Amino acid sequence: MNRFLAVIFATVLLMFSCKGGRTASDNGEVPADSTDTIESEVTDTLEQLIEETPMPRAADELFDDFFFNFAANKRLQSERIQFPLPVVTDGKTEYIDKKEWKTEHFFMRQGYYTLIFDSRRQMDLGKDTSVNHVTVEKIFLDIKTIRQFIFDRVNGLWMMKAINVMPIYKNPNASFLKFYQCFATDSLYQLQSLDETVQFSAPDPDDDFEQMEGVITPETWPAFAPELPSQMIYNIIYGQYAANGNRKIFVIRGISNGLEMEMTFLRKNGKWLLTKLTT
């Protein structure tokens, strides 16, 4: 996904850096809301550029490359949805016509997305060109509902074929999602959900090619605890759901900056525990 975005994003930043307008006041101080304004302008311009740029043919080889374009390009999205689109809720099916469809930008406007994996092998499926079926989940933790967007590759082209709406408790990740919502919102619950020691790994600030490793204890956790999304998250399933196992790798991945954080959880004696944090 990032290889197409990186080029366009760099172009957008160059455009803004060359603007005649100022982002600072005459005395050199940056207005308090200037960062938010710039980010909003960059996002809007980025989406405009994507919509005006034809999607490369090669983007259909990997779902991630296709999906980035699909989420940002209103015209492409309309072309790659099989209308009338079935929406299944509690066994009841309704259909959305093309004229009724409202563009779904997914996570494009928040700058990052989340993923939930059972294993390293499952993580590699995102780079597997043989994958022909993908489910994108929009998980509303606050209302305990999941919207699943179903994609299939048809004659070499990715198409959205259906939407399924389900309560979280019917999802294979239900146990972990229930735990995650508490973990993301309750600092005391976080401390109670740490393994005896949590392995930590991060880039060495003194050497770009080396990793810095260590151990996090409950006493030092507040210094490492990341800010986590708690109301709505995403997940992408490449292929079919795996069995509901006792290991989950929760990933927060930046769209354009290459940043990524991984949190590994294990279920021990019925309780989910954080065992590793990688940034």
N, C-alpha and C positions, 0 to 999 in steps of 0.2 A: 504493500500500500504506500509506503513512504517514498519509493523511488520516483513516482510521478509527482507526489506532493512536494517533495524537496525542491524540485526545479521551479515549480509554479510559486511556491512560498517565497523562495529567494527573489523571484521576479517582483512579487508584491512588495517585499521589504525594500527593494531597490527603488521602486516607484515612490514609496513614501519618503525615503531618504532624500530623493531628488526634488520633492515638492518645494514650491516657493513659500508655502505657508509655514508659520512657526508653530511648534508645539510647546514652546516656553514663553513666558512673559518677557517684557523688555528688560527686566532686571536679572534675567537668566534663571529664574525659578520656574520649575515645572509645575503646572497646575495640579492640584490633588487628584483630579479625575482624568488626567491626560493619558495615563496608561490604559484605562478602560476604553477611552475614546479611540486610541490608536488600535487596540486589539479589535474593537468592533469594526473599524474601518478596514483593517486588514482582512478580517473574516468576510465582510461583504464583498471586497474587491477580489479576494481569492475565489469565492463562489462564482462571481461574474466571469473571471478568467476561465475557470473550468468549464462553465456552460458554453463559452464561446470557442473553446478548444475541442476539436473532435477527439473522442477517446481512441487511443492507439489500439489496433487490432490485437496486439499481444496482451492487452489487459484482460481478455477473457481467459487466458491460460491459468491465472491464479485468481481465486475469488477475491482476495483482499484488494488487488489492483482494480478489479471491476467494481467492487463495492464502494470504494472511495469515490469513483466517478459517479456511480449510481446515486449516492447520497447527496452529492453536491450539484449534480446537473439535472435540472427540472425536466428538460426535454428528453434526455436519455432515460430518466426514470419512467417517464410516460411510455416510452417505446419498449421498455424491458419489463413491463408488468402484463401478465396475461389477463385481460379483461373479458367478461366480467370477473372480478376477483372474488373468490369465495372467502368469507370470513366466518369461521366456525367458533361458536361460543356455547359451551355446555351442550354440545351435540346439535345445536341449532345452526343452520347455515343461512347466511344472507350474502348478497352479492353487491359489490361496488362497481358501478359503471365508470368508464374513463372520465367522463365529465364531472363525476362526483369526487374523484380522487384529489386529495390535497398532498402536496409534496412533503415527503417525510425525510428530514435531514439527519435523522438518527443522532449520532454523537458529534457531528461535524462542528457544531457551534460551541462545544464545551472544550475542545482542544485535546481531549484524551478519551480513551475507552477502556473498558474492563473486560477481562476474559477469565473463565474458570476451567481449569484442566484437571484431569485425573492423573496424568503422567507426563514425563518428558516426551515420550513417543507421541502422545496425543498433540502436544505443542507443535511437533514437526509437521503435522498434517496441513497447517496453514501454508506450507511451501510445497505441497504435493499437487502437481498438475493433474493427477488422475482423479482427484476428488470431484464428484459431479453433483453432490447434494449437500446443501449447507442450510442451517437454521440460525437466524439472527434473533436473539432474545432481548427484548426490552423489558427489564424487570422492575416493576414498581413495588419497592419494598414497603412504602407507606400504605398502599391499599392492597398489598398482598396479591397482586395480579401480574401475569406475564403475557405479553403479546409476542408470539412467535411468527417471524416472517420467513416463509419457506421458499428457498431458491433451488432450482435445478438447472443443469447445463443441458440445453436442448440444441442439437445440431451445432455444437461448438459455442453457443451463446448462452450466457447466464440470464435466466428469466425468473422473476418472482411469480410463484404459482398460487400461493394461498397465505392466509393469516389465521393462526389459531390463538384463541384467547382462553387462558386457563388460570385457576387459582394456584398460588405458589405450592400449596400442599400436594398438588398432583404432579409436580415436576420432579424428575429424578434427583435434582439438587436440593430438594425441599429442606432436608435436615441441615445442610450447610448454609443455605440462605437464611433460615431462621436464626442460626447461630451468628452469621455475619452481621445481620442487622443490629443485634445486641452488641457485638464486638465493635462495630463502627460508631456507636452512639454512647457507650457507657465506659468511661475510663476505668472504673473499678472492675467491671466485667472483663476488660482487657487484661488486667493484672491477674485475674483468676483464670484466664485462658492462655497463659504462657506456660510452655513446657518448663521443666526445671532449669534448663539453659536454652537460649535461643541463639542459633548460629547466625552470625552477621557477616555480610560481604558487601563491599562497596569499592568504587574506583579509588585508587591511591591518589590523593591530591598532589603528591610530589612526583608521580610517575604515571603518565597516561596509559602505559602498557601493563601496569600491575594492578592487582586487586588487594584491598586491605581487608583482613579477616579478623574476626574476634567473636566474643560471646556477650550476649545481652542477658542480664539478670533482672528480676522484678524491680530491684532498687534502681537500676539504670534505665529501665524501659521508658520513663517519661521523656528522656532526652532523645530517644529514637522513634517514639510513637508517631506514625504518619497521620496526616489528615485524610480520612477516607470518605468517599461518597456514601451517603446513608439513606437517601430517599429513592433514587433510581440508578440502576447500573445496567450494563449490557453484558451479553455473553454471545460468543459465536461458536457453534458446534459444526465442525468440519466432518461431514459424514453422518454417522448415526451416534446416538447417545451410548456411552459406555455404561457398564453396570455401576450402580451407586456404590462406590468404593469408600475406603477409609482414609483416602488422601486427596487433598485438593490444593492446587496451585492457583492462587488468586493473583492476577496480573493487572497492573495499571500501566497503560502504554500511551505515551504522548504521540500525537498525530504527526507533528512536523518537527519536533525537537530531538527525536531519537532517545528520549528519556524513558526508562522503564523500571518498574518496581515489582518484585515478586515476593509473595508471602506464602510459605508452605505450611499447611495445616494437616495434622494427623488426628484421626478419631481414636482415642484410647479409652477403653471401658465405657464407650458410649458418649464420651465428651470430646469435643473438638479443641485442639491445642495448637497454638502457633509454635512451630519448631525452627523456622528459618526465615530470615528477612534479607533480601538481596536488592540492592539499588544500583 
